[in-house]
Amino acid sequence: MTDEASPRPAASAEPAAAAAGRFALNEDWAATVLGLVLLALVLTGIIPTGLIP
């Protein structure tokens, strides 16, 4: 019998998104938010309608 310590998992084995912070945006949500911001800017008249195809 040997006295080797068995490898234990890390105490905080959280997913990467949870470890990075509670609020994390992936690229899909970032594109959605950007699209909504552009739409709001066009509807308010700040960006002319013909500028964004």
C-alpha positions in Angstrom: 0.0 0.0 0.0 1.3 3.5 -0.8 0.6 6.8 0.8 0.0 8.7 -2.4 -2.7 11.3 -2.1 -5.4 10.9 -4.7 -5.9 13.9 -6.9 -8.9 15.9 -5.7 -10.9 18.2 -7.9 -10.5 21.9 -7.3 -12.6 23.4 -4.5 -14.3 25.8 -6.9 -14.9 23.8 -10.1 -17.3 26.4 -11.6 -17.9 26.9 -15.4 -15.8 29.5 -17.1 -18.7 31.9 -17.6 -19.7 31.8 -13.9 -16.1 32.2 -12.8 -15.7 35.3 -15.1 -18.6 37.0 -13.4 -22.3 36.8 -13.0 -23.0 38.9 -16.1 -21.3 37.5 -19.3 -22.3 38.1 -22.9 -21.5 35.7 -25.6 -21.2 36.9 -29.2 -24.9 36.1 -30.0 -26.2 38.4 -27.3 -23.6 41.1 -28.2 -24.8 41.0 -31.8 -28.5 41.2 -30.6 -27.8 44.2 -28.4 -25.8 46.0 -31.1 -28.7 45.4 -33.6 -31.2 46.8 -31.2 -29.1 49.8 -30.5 -28.7 50.5 -34.2 -32.4 50.0 -34.7 -33.2 52.5 -31.9 -30.7 55.0 -33.4 -32.4 54.7 -36.9 -35.9 55.0 -35.4 -35.0 58.1 -33.4 -33.5 59.7 -36.5 -29.9 60.0 -35.2 -28.7 57.7 -38.0 -30.3 58.3 -41.5 -32.3 55.3 -42.8 -30.1 54.9 -46.0 -26.8 54.8 -44.0 -27.4 51.2 -42.8 -28.3 48.8 -45.5 
